[in-house]
Amino acid sequence: MNDITNTALGGDSLPVSRKRKISDAFSSSQSVPQQQQQPPSLVKQQKLDNSKSDLKNMRDRRQQLEAVLKEKQTAKDSLRKLQSELWSIRTDIPELELKLEKLMDEHRAIERGYKLKQGDLDLLSSKRDKQIHELQLGFELFQKEDEVKLNQEVERLADKFFNEAQQKEEQRRKRNKQERENLESQLAELNKKKKAIEQSFEDQISNLKREGEIKIENMKSDYHLKKQAIRLQIENTKAEIGITHDRMKDAELTISKNNDKIEKLSNEFKIAKANSGEFEEKTKSLRLEVSSLIQFSADRSKEYEQLREKSQKFVDDTKALREKLLEEETARRKLHNKLQEIKGNIRVFCRIKPELETNSFPHKITSLLETTDGKEHLSISEVPNTDQRQLQFNSNKSNIKRFNFGFDKIFDMESSNAEIFEEISQLVQSALDGYNVCIFTYGQTGSGKTYTMSNPNDGMIPRSVKLIFNRIEQLREMYWEFKVEGQFLEIYNENINDLMTESYLKNLDKIKHQIKHNEIEQTTTITDLTTIPLSNAEEVSSILETANRNRMTASTNSNNRSSRSHSVFIISLKAYNSQTGESTTGKLNLIDLAGSERISQSLVTGDRLRETQNINKSLSSLGDVIISLGNKKSQHIPYRNSKLTYLLQYSLGGNSKTLMFVNVSPNVKHFNESLNSLRFATKVNNTHIGQATKN
Ligand SMILES: Nc1ncnc2c1ncn2[C@@H]1O[C@H](COP(=O)(O)OP(=O)(O)OP(=O)(O)O)[C@@H](O)[C@H]1O
């Protein structure tokens, strides 16, 4: 504290006596009045307090003074700096003044030059204005003269051009008229020719078709005869080879026996020789015997060689015959598929269910020979409203409406599944040859679809499978090996259910099986669907049993589910020929469609309504797809409109063969439904799909 006081009062440089004086002076200047009569201790205390406050004041003052001193120092520094700057400016001033003078001179010279140039410019501008004025006057004069001349020329040229144009137009009109007349007569001529060509073309086509069919039939029977002859030849060859083998064995045995005999005789001969005199005669005879035996042995060897050559020839012949058979099989495939193409890649057959009741509607089937369009015809007649029970068999009566339909084939009530399969078998062969085939049964509930398709004894499914395995057996002789797989599914309410799984009921309508297409390979797979490898025809009955059992269990009294869903049996056929290296993949789809009856949607509600809507949608989508496929102008085929058509995308259309059965009941109460079915089938039958190609 003393140090601070000292510093504030000028530091240690001040003598102590002076310090005290200053301190006294400060304390005397304070306003504290002197107490005259106060005791000395109190006075002392007061003095001490005064001194303290003085000291504090002095310290503040000292701080103020120090700040002032600092400011003064800063001011001094800046003053010094300014003075030095001022000095340097002052030294620059004369030089700058000289520079300014020089610049002023230059400026004055430029100003003078500018004034001179301005004068020249004014002169030039007045000259230019004068020249422009003169030119304008000259141009106006020239323009007036030229305009008159130009107008006259334009008028003359316009007249000339108009006349020429008129003449040309006249000539052109005449020429056009002439040309049009010529073209019209040519067109009439061409139309005539076209009609004649069309007629002859149609004649040729039907002739070719007929000839083709006859040829194919001939070739078929030829082929069968040849095949039988070849088979017989092979059998004979085999028998001959057997005989030859036996004879060869006999010969070998004889040779070895003879060799033993020769050995024995040689030994005897040696003994005999030793006793030569005695046995000379014997020797001679033995020699003769030996030489004859040697000759016999040589003959046998020769015979053996000949037999061996013959046997080799038989083997070669058999091989050649097999190859010929393979060639014939390839030719047969081509012809078979050509025949299918001629018949059309989409065909419709009609089947009429037998009816035990008497009130069936009258229908009539005319034979193929009576038609000119290559179709078989059927006509059904409306029953008069007055008494539906009263049948009108005479359909020529004027009050009875008659409806005619033509299909590729009509099977009447007496037709059996065996007869029907006769036709189908050709399509099964196509599937084996590597084509995709679809066979549908279409019709109202109870019209015989399931009976046709999957009757366990003789329906199309068991018969197809039987035929497939018979053919596979035959084709094996021609180096073909097959891998056969089966899948069985149903589509109910646009949802796929696996008919082959034991958990069918558990999974029903719950598992969402997805349809996946491979656009490059043009193949379709369905996720999580059971695939059954098939190795013989007998397996199919257990497949049908499982599927039927599953479908039956899902049906209830109120809903016959199996009639309200589509069932699809898919047989995949992969084949490989080890001789030719050829491989094929075919697919046979056998589809029993849901009942097509048009239940009025206003009569059903809830689940039944949804069911009906889904059936109608998928059946009409199927019709739309087939019709679009036949319409060459169609860019878009609406496969995606229903699960069924999406599933069959690669089995309908270009790369496939389709057959639709329209099943109808002859019962009068089903007249309207039968009419609807026949109409739908007619639409499908009028479709012509392009040529199928093998997979
Ligand atoms: N051609 C036929 N010969 C003998 N009976 C037949 C024939 N067609 C069908 N039936 C019999 O008629 C009945 C109905 O036939 P089916 O079940 O095949 O009809 P559907 O059209 O399949 O019916 P849904 O749509 O209900 O399945 C069955 O009892 C069947 O045995």
Residues whose N, C-alpha, C, O or C-beta is under 5 A from the ligand:
A	BS01	LIG	K353 P354 S415 Q444 T445 G446 S447 G448 K449 T450 Y451 T452 S562 S563 L593 G595
